[in-house]
């Protein structure tokens, strides 16, 4: 009986975690290649959802730290779920064979074959089998970090984001990468990390690339460089992975207290526009189709209240009705507009509309009806004589 119970618990809990699947492809030029695909916890339970992809070179040892950071970030809704493709490169010989380049600093021989394998064979296989979004990330360490830069040499790069950890660069790469970034027009993210205690040649080339990139005037890409004090060739990886992922997905996170205090509440107007633009950027730049979080609606509500910009409740109501139709959210904001401008009769009617709508979080029908009841008998007042205490700011 105990063994049956254990098996049942195991089956239930396993579905709550990401699933690892060892896979292989018989390629045209480089033989059979093995890799591990990690699907997110929601992959099976949410069959209509698509996910960005992360290709990890040196998947043998980089998979675990990347997966751990992604799991942790997603738990707090700071990072999105994604499909991870970790390519097994087994040993130093295979890594260098896969990353081979010629004297001119371009992929050659087995390096050119491996380069083509990822774009022409691996990705078509992944996209045919798994539900993917077009937003693609690639990551590598030392030799493979230098190799991933070759994808930037293409006019239409395969990847949208690059994570280069202690790169060992091919000749002229520090010049060519910067030159390509200056010309690329599609949104692109580039992250580089080095450690103070690493090899001098690695740091010198990375510093040169950093200088060249910072001189570029091109708003179509985002760039961040970390030079970790005291970090070695290997310890920098643990420091860099969370920085890289949070850099790429900056703006994905729910509105924080700092964002509220430094950006939103200081606006003279356009609080709802801020919310709309935030999620438009998430959807267009990252390819992620997510609904605005209810906590972010609360943050905008708090900013409106704090600045007494009650007219914006109508804009917020229209947006809420678009995103969460048939719920009490839009009706609540419209009722708040009437209540805060002294139109109590109209506010009561709006609150009462919730009787036919679906409750959403704390905006239950009972709460809405109680607010309507509290306004009955109050004298109508023009908005300019209403004394309103500042609302509490949202908590983390």
Secondary structure, 3 states (H helix, E strand, C coil): CHHHHHHHHHHHHHCCCCEEEEEEEECCCCCEEEEEEEECCCCCCCCCCCEEEEEECCHHHHHHHHHHHHHHHHHCCCCCCEEEEEECCCCHHHHHHHCCECCCCCECCHHHHHHHHHHHHHHHHHHHHCCEEEEEEEEEECHHHHHHHHHHHCCCCCCCEEEEECCCCCCCHHHHHHHHHHHCCCCEEEEEEEECCCCHHHHHHHHHHHHHHHCCCCCCEEEEEEEECCCCCCHHHHHHHHHHHHHHCCCCCCCCHHHHHHHHCCCCCCHHHHHHHHHHHHHHHCCCCCCCCHHHHHHHHHHHHHHCCCCHHHHHHHHHHHHCCCEHHHHHHHHHHHHHCCCHHHHHHHHHHHHHCECECCECHHHHHHHHHHHCCCCCCCHHHCCCCCCCCCCC
